[in-house]
Amino acid sequence: MMCKTPSLTTIPTSTSKTRLSKRCAIFLSLTVSIIFFGCTGQEPQTTPVLHWYVFNEPSGSFTNAAENCSRESQQTYQVKVVHLPADADQQREQLARRLAAGDTAIDIIGMDVIWTAEFAKAGWILPWTGSAAEQARKGRLQAPLQSATYHNQLWAAPFTTNTQLLWFRTDRVDKPPATWDEMVRMAESLGDAGTIQAQGERYEGFTVFFISLLASAGGSVLDGSGEKVSLAREPTLQALSTMARFASSAAADSSLASAREDQARLGFESGDSTFMINYTYVWPSARKNAPDIAAHMGWTRWPAVIDGKPSRVTIGGINLGVSAHSRHPQLAFQAAACIAQESHQRFAAEHGGLPPTIAALYDDPEVRQTFPFADVLRSTLKDAVQRPQTPLYNDVSLAISRTLHPMRDIQPERDITRLRNALNRALNSEGLL
């Protein structure tokens, strides 16, 4: 299609020449603009939209951060939140498929801490370097920072973190148990009211439970390279024995084999349990849904496996990665750093109950009011353990949960061999799990 300049068919008279000259100038200017954009197909420049893919955080703290950063950028960029499914496995599956296909619609990724190695190895995210990396590291707790690191390279900005505590009824227990053995004995002595709520379904929470027990006993799933199975005999047998002892005791809930975090929360809020292993979100939930329970709700560190040796619990949380396929990578780094800044972490803590990754915030009066257990949480995070940092983590996790579930059927001597074999197959990609 050809673009032609319209001809002027009327010649102005001398009396109207000045007025028409002005009209013609305006007309020609508009005509040129129409011709230019019509022929070239170009449009006026607009503010780049950065899509942040992340789980649907119910308090609105993520949306608040996106809106603040968009406004503070002064139209340099606009951050749009795109919600991922609620289930963590479905989140990973959706992202993996789209990133593997080179989808340019993804700019910033709210990454579960266990995705770092996989996404980095696959080339789906960009490394944080220079001043951006310095900003992402500044003031961060070591454990969240380590969760965003793979092969000594920072791949994401630590945003929120989390770990489990032991929650208990202060009206039933004068002093919380120091070890798992002590907790099971105390729970059994309380009869029906002594139930321990924990995560026993065959899913990621089951893997977390085992890794925390194993690390607390002094062991690890993989060696330092992340490429070979470790599972030292004594720590592994202690972890497996603790699981079997708990699951077969009268202290275990009858629905343990199908319990996740929320089932444990509901069980505790019902008033029929004395102990619960769970994340910090259970505190605001109890205050809202079961204030009578919250009035007698205490907290302490996860029970130890070995008396006198502090427990080590796996870390959770969300880190911010930049997609390797983003059309605006530099802007995405700027926006991600803005989202992860101190004010937004404080807001997420106060409104969403999401623990911050910036160490100084644990001394912030407003955060401490939201988290009266801030000191216990900080000490737990100081000793926290990472889940195996391997690109094959998904298969590793499945190998653990499928080999050891249900917990009550664990036979330590038999299952240490079965678990080693399953993990070796996972690391060698033999028979996809």
C-alpha positions in Angstrom: 0.0 0.0 0.0 1.4 3.4 -1.1 1.0 6.5 1.0 0.1 9.7 -0.9 -0.1 13.2 0.2 -3.6 14.6 -0.4 -3.7 17.4 -3.0 -5.1 20.8 -2.1 -7.8 21.6 -4.7 -8.8 25.1 -3.6 -6.6 28.1 -4.0 -7.1 30.7 -1.2 -8.0 34.3 -2.0 -5.9 37.2 -0.7 -8.5 38.1 2.0 -8.4 34.6 3.5 -4.8 33.7 2.7 -3.4 34.2 6.2 -6.1 32.2 7.9 -5.9 29.4 5.5 -2.1 29.3 5.6 -2.3 28.6 9.3 -4.9 25.9 8.7 -2.9 24.4 6.0 0.2 24.3 8.2 -1.7 22.4 10.9 -3.3 20.1 8.3 0.0 19.3 6.6 1.7 18.7 10.0 -1.0 16.2 10.9 -0.8 14.6 7.5 2.9 14.1 7.7 2.5 12.5 11.1 -0.1 10.1 9.8 2.0 9.3 6.7 5.1 8.7 8.8 3.5 6.3 11.3 1.3 4.7 8.6 4.2 3.9 6.3 6.8 2.8 9.0 4.4 0.9 11.3 6.1 2.6 14.3 4.1 3.7 17.4 4.9 6.3 20.0 7.3 5.0 22.7 5.6 3.6 25.8 6.8 2.6 29.3 8.3 -0.9 29.3 6.1 -3.4 31.3 8.1 -5.9 33.4 6.2 -9.0 34.3 6.9 -10.4 37.8 5.9 -14.0 38.0 5.3 -15.0 41.7 2.9 -16.9 43.9 -0.3 -15.1 44.9 0.6 -13.5 48.2 -2.7 -12.9 50.0 -1.8 -9.8 52.0 -1.1 -7.7 48.9 2.5 -7.0 50.0 3.9 -8.1 46.6 1.5 -5.9 44.7 2.4 -3.0 47.0 6.1 -3.4 46.2 5.4 -3.6 42.5 3.3 -0.4 42.6 5.8 1.5 44.7 8.7 0.5 42.4 6.7 1.4 39.3 6.0 4.9 40.7 9.5 5.5 42.0 11.0 4.6 38.6 9.2 7.7 37.1 7.9 5.8 34.1 11.3 4.1 33.5 9.4 0.9 33.9 6.1 -0.6 35.2 6.0 -3.8 37.2 3.0 -6.0 36.6 2.5 -9.0 39.0 1.5 -12.3 37.3 0.3 -14.9 39.8 1.6 -18.4 39.7 -0.4 -21.5 40.9 -0.6 -22.0 44.7 1.1 -25.3 44.6 4.9 -25.1 44.5 5.3 -28.0 42.1 2.9 -26.5 39.7 4.7 -23.1 39.9 8.0 -24.8 39.0 6.4 -26.8 36.2 4.8 -23.7 34.6 8.0 -21.7 34.8 10.2 -24.5 33.6 8.1 -25.0 30.5 7.9 -21.4 29.6 11.5 -20.6 30.3 12.7 -23.6 28.3 10.7 -22.3 25.4 12.4 -18.9 25.6 9.3 -17.0 26.6 10.1 -13.3 26.6 7.0 -12.4 28.6 8.8 -13.3 31.8 11.1 -10.7 33.3 11.3 -11.2 37.1 10.8 -14.5 38.8 9.8 -15.1 42.4 11.9 -18.2 42.8 11.6 -20.8 45.5 15.0 -21.2 47.1 15.3 -24.8 45.8 15.2 -23.7 42.1 18.5 -21.7 42.1 20.8 -24.5 40.8 18.3 -25.9 38.3 17.4 -22.5 36.7 21.1 -21.3 36.7 22.4 -24.5 35.2 19.7 -24.4 32.5 20.6 -20.9 31.5 17.1 -19.6 32.4 18.2 -16.8 34.7 21.0 -14.2 34.5 23.7 -13.8 37.2 23.8 -10.8 39.5 27.1 -9.0 39.1 28.7 -5.6 39.9 26.7 -3.0 41.8 23.5 -5.0 41.4 25.1 -8.0 43.2 26.5 -5.7 45.9 23.0 -4.3 46.5 21.5 -7.7 46.6 24.0 -8.9 49.2 24.0 -5.9 51.4 22.9 -6.6 55.0 21.5 -10.0 54.1 21.4 -13.0 56.5 23.9 -15.6 55.4 21.5 -18.5 54.9 19.1 -16.7 52.5 22.1 -15.4 50.6 23.5 -18.9 50.3 20.2 -20.1 48.9 20.5 -17.6 46.0 24.1 -18.7 45.3 25.3 -21.6 43.0 28.9 -22.4 42.3 30.0 -19.2 44.1 27.9 -17.0 41.8 24.9 -15.0 43.0 21.8 -15.8 40.8 19.0 -14.0 42.7 18.3 -11.3 45.2 17.1 -12.7 48.6 13.7 -11.3 49.3 11.8 -13.2 51.9 12.8 -16.2 54.0 11.3 -18.7 56.4 12.0 -21.7 58.5 10.1 -23.9 60.9 9.8 -23.5 64.7 8.3 -25.8 67.4 5.0 -24.4 68.6 3.5 -25.6 71.9 0.7 -25.1 74.4 2.0 -23.2 77.4 -1.0 -24.2 79.5 0.0 -27.8 79.1 3.8 -27.7 79.1 5.9 -25.8 81.7 9.0 -26.2 79.7 9.3 -27.1 75.9 11.1 -30.3 75.0 14.8 -30.0 74.0 14.9 -33.2 71.8 12.6 -35.2 69.7 12.7 -38.2 72.1 11.7 -35.9 75.0 8.9 -34.4 73.0 7.4 -37.8 72.0 7.6 -38.9 75.7 6.0 -35.7 76.9 3.2 -35.9 74.3 2.5 -39.6 75.1 2.2 -38.7 78.8 -0.5 -36.1 78.0 -2.8 -38.7 76.4 -5.1 -37.6 73.6 -4.3 -34.0 74.1 -0.6 -34.6 73.5 -0.7 -35.0 69.8 2.3 -33.7 67.7 1.3 -32.0 64.4 3.9 -32.4 61.6 4.1 -32.9 57.8 3.9 -36.6 56.7 2.3 -36.6 53.3 4.5 -37.7 50.3 5.5 -34.2 49.0 8.2 -31.6 49.5 7.3 -31.0 53.1 8.2 -34.7 53.8 11.6 -34.2 52.2 12.1 -31.0 54.3 11.3 -33.0 57.5 13.8 -35.7 56.7 16.6 -33.2 55.7 16.1 -31.2 58.9 16.4 -34.4 61.0 19.4 -35.5 59.0 21.2 -32.2 59.3 20.4 -32.0 63.0 22.0 -35.4 63.4 25.1 -34.1 61.6 24.5 -35.6 58.2 23.7 -34.5 54.7 22.0 -35.9 51.6 24.8 -35.0 49.1 28.4 -34.2 49.5 30.0 -30.8 49.2 30.1 -31.0 45.4 26.4 -31.7 45.2 27.1 -34.5 42.7 27.5 -37.6 45.0 25.3 -39.2 47.7 26.6 -38.6 51.2 24.2 -40.2 53.8 26.8 -41.0 56.5 25.6 -44.1 58.3 25.1 -42.9 61.9 23.4 -39.6 61.2 21.1 -41.2 58.6 20.2 -44.0 61.0 19.4 -41.5 63.7 17.2 -39.5 61.4 15.3 -42.5 60.2 14.9 -43.9 63.7 13.5 -40.6 64.9 11.0 -40.6 62.1 9.9 -44.2 62.7 9.7 -43.6 66.5 7.5 -40.5 66.1 5.2 -41.9 63.4 4.5 -45.2 65.3 4.0 -43.5 68.7 0.7 -42.5 70.2 1.8 -38.9 69.8 1.4 -38.9 66.0 -1.8 -37.7 64.6 -3.8 -40.4 62.9 -3.8 -38.5 59.6 0.0 -37.9 59.6 0.5 -39.8 56.4 -1.6 -37.2 54.5 -0.8 -34.1 56.5 0.7 -31.0 55.1 1.5 -27.6 56.7 -2.1 -26.4 56.6 -3.5 -29.7 58.0 -1.1 -29.4 60.9 -2.2 -25.8 61.5 -5.8 -26.7 61.6 -5.1 -29.6 63.9 -3.3 -27.4 66.3 -6.0 -24.6 66.1 -8.7 -27.2 67.0 -7.2 -27.5 70.4 -6.6 -31.2 70.3 -2.8 -30.9 70.0 0.0 -29.8 72.2 2.9 -29.6 69.8 3.3 -28.5 66.2 6.2 -28.3 63.7 5.4 -25.5 61.3 6.3 -22.2 59.7 5.7 -18.7 61.2 2.4 -18.1 59.4 0.6 -20.2 62.0 1.0 -17.4 64.5 -1.1 -14.7 62.8 -3.5 -17.5 61.7 -4.1 -18.7 65.3 -4.5 -15.1 66.5 -7.2 -14.5 63.9 -8.9 -17.9 63.8 -8.3 -19.4 67.3 -7.6 -16.6 69.7 -8.1 -18.9 72.7 -5.4 -21.1 71.4 -3.1 -18.2 70.5 -3.4 -17.0 74.1 -1.6 -20.1 75.2 0.8 -20.5 72.3 4.5 -20.7 72.9 7.5 -21.1 70.5 11.0 -22.4 70.5 13.6 -23.9 68.2 13.0 -27.2 66.5 13.8 -30.1 68.8 17.3 -31.5 68.6 18.0 -35.0 67.4 21.2 -35.2 69.6 20.9 -33.9 73.1 23.1 -30.8 73.5 23.5 -30.3 69.8 21.4 -27.5 68.2 18.9 -28.5 65.6 19.4 -27.4 62.0 16.3 -26.8 60.0 15.9 -26.3 56.2 15.4 -22.8 54.9 12.5 -21.6 52.7 11.6 -18.4 51.1 11.5 -16.4 47.8 14.4 -15.0 45.9 14.1 -12.7 42.9 15.7 -13.9 39.6 15.9 -12.1 36.2 14.9 -14.2 33.2 17.6 -14.7 30.6 14.9 -14.2 28.0 13.7 -10.8 29.3 13.6 -8.0 26.6 14.6 -5.5 29.3 17.1 -7.3 31.5 18.8 -4.2 32.9 15.5 -2.7 33.9 14.5 -6.0 35.4 17.6 -6.0 37.6 16.7 -2.5 38.8 13.1 -3.4 39.5 14.0 -6.6 41.3 16.5 -4.7 43.5 13.8 -2.2 44.3 11.3 -4.9 45.2 13.7 -6.6 47.6 14.6 -3.3 49.4 14.2 -2.9 53.2 10.9 -1.0 53.2 9.2 -3.7 51.1 10.6 -6.5 53.3 9.3 -4.6 56.4 5.9 -4.3 54.7 5.8 -8.0 53.8 6.7 -8.9 57.3 4.1 -6.7 59.0 1.3 -7.4 56.5 2.1 -10.9 55.1 4.0 -12.5 58.0 6.9 -13.1 55.7 10.3 -13.1 57.5 12.8 -10.7 56.0 16.3 -11.6 54.6 17.8 -8.3 55.9 19.4 -8.9 59.3 18.7 -5.5 60.7 15.0 -5.8 60.4 14.9 -8.5 63.2 15.7 -5.6 65.6 13.1 -3.3 64.0 10.4 -2.5 66.6 7.5 -2.9 64.1 8.8 -6.2 62.9 9.4 -7.5 66.4 5.8 -6.5 67.3 4.6 -8.7 64.3 7.2 -11.4 65.2 7.4 -11.7 69.0 9.5 -14.8 68.2 12.0 -12.8 66.2 15.1 -13.8 68.3 14.2 -17.5 68.1 13.6 -17.2 64.3 16.9 -15.4 63.8 18.9 -18.0 65.8 17.2 -20.8 63.8 18.0 -19.1 60.5 21.6 -18.6 61.7 22.0 -22.4 61.9 19.7 -23.2 59.0 20.6 -25.8 56.4 20.1 -25.7 52.6 18.3 -28.4 50.7 20.7 -30.1 48.3 21.9 -27.4 45.8 21.8 -29.5 42.6 20.1 -29.0 39.2 18.5 -32.4 39.8 16.9 -31.4 43.1 13.4 -32.2 41.9 14.4 -35.9 41.3 16.4 -35.9 44.6 13.3 -34.7 46.6 11.1 -37.3 44.9 13.6 -40.1 45.6 13.5 -39.2 49.3 9.7 -38.8 49.8 8.8 -41.9 47.7 11.4 -44.1 49.4 10.5 -43.2 53.0 6.7 -42.6 52.8 4.8 -43.6 54.9 6.9 -42.6 57.8 5.5 -45.3 60.1 6.8 -48.1 57.8 10.4 -46.9 57.9 12.9 -49.6 58.9 16.2 -47.7 59.3 18.7 -50.5 58.5 16.8 -51.5 55.4 15.8 -48.0 54.2 19.3 -46.5 54.4 20.3 -48.8 51.5 17.1 -48.2 49.6 17.5 -44.5 50.0 21.1 -44.5 48.8 20.1 -46.5 45.7 17.2 -44.2 44.9 19.3 -41.1 45.2 22.1 -42.5 43.0 19.4 -43.3 40.3 18.1 -39.7 40.7 21.6 -38.2 40.2 22.2 -40.4 37.2 18.8 -39.6 35.7 18.0 -43.3 35.6 14.3 -43.9 35.5 12.7 -40.4 35.7 10.9 -39.9 39.0 
